[in-house]
Amino acid sequence: MSLTRAEIDGRAWPRREVSIDALGGSVTLRTISLAERFGYLRYVQAHGGADPATCDLPAIQAQLVALLVVDDGGRRLWADDDPALQQLPAALMDELFVACQEWAGLSPAPKA
């Protein structure tokens, strides 16, 4: 039998635990909604688009990481535009950003 709208709307969406080599441990990523994903894409456009030569890449990376990384209770670890994220090591942010991009459907999945 097909799910009802109430069953779909009330569903708890999955989280994903990802191992981050630069941390020597793992973080949890939450599922974002379609509205959140397109809000992030508007943020990217407002910060120069996706071209690394012209955009504010640190802000763009930090915003996606802030949006997806959560604690075990599902609470975000960082607020929007949290300056602390841009102070983290670049290798760590790169690794977190790629994991967040993949989970949010913002980059092609790696080919097996």
N, C-alpha and C positions, 0 to 999 in steps of 0.2 A: 504494500500500500504506500502511496506517495505521502511525503511529509506535508504537514499543513504550514501555512504562513507563520502561525504562532510558534510552531516547533522550530522553524528555520530562524525566525527573529530572536527567539529566546535561547538559541544554542550558545554554548561556551566555545569560543573559537580556540584552536590549538596554539600552543607556544612551542618554540623549538629551542633546545639547548644546543649550543655550538661551542666546540672547543676552540680556544683562541691561543695559538702558540705563544704570542707575545706576552700573554698573561700567565701562561703555564696553568691554565684552568679554563673554565667554561663560563658563558653568560647565557641568559635566557632572553629570547626574542619573542615579542608578542605579535600576533596577527593584527594588521591594521585594516581599517575599513577602506572602501573605495573612496569615500570622501576625504579621509586622511591622506591617502596616497595622492590624490589630485591636489590637495592642499599643499603637500610637499612639492609636487611638480610646479605649482605656482611659485612656491618659495625659491625653487631653483631658477626659474625664469627671472624673478625679481633680483636675484643675485648674480646675474650675468649669463644664465643658461648653462649648458652642459659642456661647453668648450673649456678645457683646462687652461688654455692660454688667456682667456678673457674673464673667467668666472671667479667668484670668491670661493674657491674649493674648500678651504678650511671650514667656512660657515656652512656650506652645503653638506659636507661630510658630518660635521657635528650635529646638524639638525636631524639628519636621518638616524644617527646613532641615538640621540636623545629620544626620538619618537618610538624606537623599537626596543631598546634594552630595558628590561624590567627585573625586579627582584622576584623571589619565589612566590610572593603574594600577588604579583601582577602589577605592582606599582612602578612607575617609571623612575629610573635612577637619577635622571637629569631633566630639568625643565627646558622648554624651548629656549634657544639662544643662550644656553648656560656657558659662560666664558671658560669654565673649568675644563670643558672638553677640548678646547683648542690648546690647552697646556699639556695634554697627554702626549706621549711619544708618537711621532708620525707613523712608525711601523705598526703600533697598536691601533691607531685610528684607521689606517689603511685596511688592516685585517678586519676590524669591526665593521667598517663601511661596506666592504665587499660582502660580508655575511648578511648584513642588513639589506643590501640591494637585492641579493638573491631571494631572501625570505619574503620581501615585499613585492616581488615580481617586477623589479625595476632593471633587471639585467638578464641576459640570456642564461639559462642554466648550463653548467658545464656539460660538455658532451662525454658520454661514457665510453 
